[in-house]
Amino acid sequence: MKPTDDMLETALRTLPHGPEFRFIDRLLSLTPGKEGVGEYRVRGDEPFLRGHFPGEPIFPGVLLVEAATQLAGIVAQSDPSIPPLRNLKLAALSTVKIPGSLCPGETMRVQAVIVGRLAGLVQARAQIHVQDRLVLTAVLTLGGFQPAK
């Protein structure tokens, strides 16, 4: 499904992050509750780049994981048959590999596929590419609370 800007704004509101800590600028595709693709362009003026690393800034690996987690959360929270989980956050990581990096001016394409759900837990596989370069693969587990009935 080709998402609209309104869908992105609605999806972002289901996450606990404030606008200053969002690493998805645009949704390219979304199959609600199943998979999605998003993008984030590294502008170069992000405060954390000044110290990572001075003179040769690269986007921190931990924030690559965060971007993948945010997209997985957007996908999980968009399932119309399941109420959104409250306080959905990263709960566990496994098989994280960061074989590349990205620099100011580059755009990362983030992909997330939901591979399992159990009560308040969601498991996703994620990848991040910059052009044709793979920069991250990960299996993520997100945890939240089911709304009271």
C-alpha positions as CSV (number, residue, x, y, z in Angstrom):
1,M,0.0,0.0,0.0
2,K,1.3,3.5,-0.8
3,P,1.1,5.4,2.4
4,T,0.1,9.1,2.6
5,D,1.7,11.8,4.8
6,D,-1.3,11.6,7.1
7,M,-0.7,7.8,7.6
8,L,2.9,8.6,8.6
9,E,1.8,11.2,11.1
10,T,-0.8,8.9,12.5
11,A,1.7,6.0,12.7
12,L,4.4,8.2,14.4
13,R,1.9,9.3,17.1
14,T,1.6,5.6,18.1
15,L,5.3,5.6,19.1
16,P,6.5,7.0,22.4
17,H,9.2,9.2,20.7
18,G,9.1,13.0,20.4
19,P,9.7,14.6,17.0
20,E,13.4,15.3,17.9
21,F,14.1,11.6,18.2
22,R,12.4,10.2,15.1
23,F,14.4,8.5,12.4
24,I,11.7,7.9,9.9
25,D,10.9,10.8,7.6
26,R,8.8,9.1,5.0
27,L,6.9,5.9,4.5
28,L,7.4,4.3,1.1
29,S,5.1,1.3,1.6
30,L,3.0,-0.2,4.4
31,T,1.2,-3.4,4.6
32,P,-0.5,-2.8,8.0
33,G,0.6,-5.2,10.7
34,K,2.9,-7.1,8.3
35,E,5.7,-5.0,6.7
36,G,6.8,-1.6,5.7
37,V,9.6,0.5,4.1
38,G,10.6,4.0,5.2
39,E,13.3,6.5,4.7
40,Y,15.4,8.9,6.8
41,R,17.7,11.4,5.3
42,V,20.7,12.4,7.4
43,R,20.7,16.2,7.1
44,G,24.1,16.7,8.7
45,D,22.9,19.2,11.4
46,E,21.8,16.5,13.9
47,P,23.5,17.4,17.2
48,F,25.0,13.9,17.8
49,L,27.0,14.1,14.5
50,R,29.3,16.8,15.9
51,G,30.9,14.3,18.3
52,H,30.5,11.1,16.1
53,F,33.1,11.7,14.8
54,P,34.6,15.3,14.6
55,G,35.6,16.0,11.0
56,E,34.3,12.7,9.7
57,P,30.7,12.3,10.9
58,I,28.9,9.0,10.6
59,F,25.4,8.1,11.7
60,P,25.8,6.1,15.0
61,G,25.1,2.3,14.8
62,V,22.9,2.5,17.8
63,L,20.7,5.0,16.0
64,L,20.5,2.6,13.0
65,V,19.0,0.1,15.4
66,E,16.6,2.8,16.7
67,A,15.5,3.7,13.1
68,A,14.8,0.0,12.5
69,T,12.9,-0.3,15.8
70,Q,10.8,2.8,15.0
71,L,9.7,1.4,11.6
72,A,9.0,-2.0,13.2
73,G,6.8,-0.2,15.7
74,I,5.0,1.7,13.0
75,V,4.2,-1.5,11.2
76,A,3.1,-3.4,14.3
77,Q,0.9,-0.5,15.5
78,S,-0.8,-0.2,12.1
79,D,-2.6,-3.6,12.3
80,P,-6.3,-2.7,12.2
81,S,-7.2,-6.0,13.8
82,I,-5.1,-5.6,16.9
83,P,-5.3,-2.6,19.2
84,P,-2.1,-0.6,19.4
85,L,0.2,-1.6,22.4
86,R,0.8,1.1,25.0
87,N,4.4,2.2,25.6
88,L,5.8,0.0,22.8
89,K,9.6,0.0,23.2
90,L,12.6,-2.0,22.2
91,A,12.9,-5.0,24.5
92,A,15.6,-7.2,22.9
93,L,18.0,-7.5,20.1
94,S,19.5,-10.5,18.4
95,T,21.8,-11.1,15.4
96,V,22.5,-7.4,14.9
97,K,25.1,-6.8,12.2
98,I,26.3,-3.4,11.0
99,P,28.4,-4.0,7.9
100,G,28.3,-0.4,6.7
101,S,27.6,3.2,7.7
102,L,26.0,6.3,6.4
103,C,27.1,9.9,6.3
104,P,25.4,13.4,6.1
105,G,23.5,13.9,2.9
106,E,22.7,10.1,2.5
107,T,19.3,8.6,2.8
108,M,18.7,5.2,4.5
109,R,15.9,2.9,3.4
110,V,14.6,1.0,6.3
111,Q,12.6,-2.2,5.9
112,A,10.8,-4.1,8.7
113,V,8.8,-7.3,8.6
114,I,6.8,-8.5,11.5
115,V,7.6,-12.2,12.0
116,G,5.8,-12.9,15.3
117,R,3.5,-11.6,18.0
118,L,2.7,-13.0,21.5
119,A,0.6,-10.9,23.8
120,G,2.5,-7.6,24.3
121,L,5.6,-8.8,22.4
122,V,6.3,-8.2,18.7
123,Q,9.3,-9.7,16.8
124,A,10.5,-8.1,13.6
125,R,13.3,-8.6,11.1
126,A,14.9,-5.4,9.8
127,Q,17.3,-4.2,7.2
128,I,18.7,-0.8,6.3
129,H,20.3,0.0,3.0
130,V,22.0,3.1,1.7
131,Q,21.6,3.0,-2.1
132,D,22.7,-0.6,-2.8
133,R,24.8,-1.0,0.4
134,L,23.5,-3.1,3.3
135,V,24.3,-1.2,6.5
136,L,22.2,-3.1,9.1
137,T,20.4,-6.4,9.7
138,A,18.7,-7.2,12.9
139,V,16.0,-9.2,14.7
140,L,14.2,-7.0,17.1
141,T,11.7,-7.7,19.9
142,L,9.4,-4.8,20.9
143,G,7.4,-4.9,24.1
144,G,4.3,-3.0,25.2
145,F,1.1,-3.3,27.2
146,Q,-2.2,-4.4,25.8
147,P,-4.8,-1.8,26.4
148,A,-7.2,-2.5,29.3
149,K,-10.6,-3.9,28.1
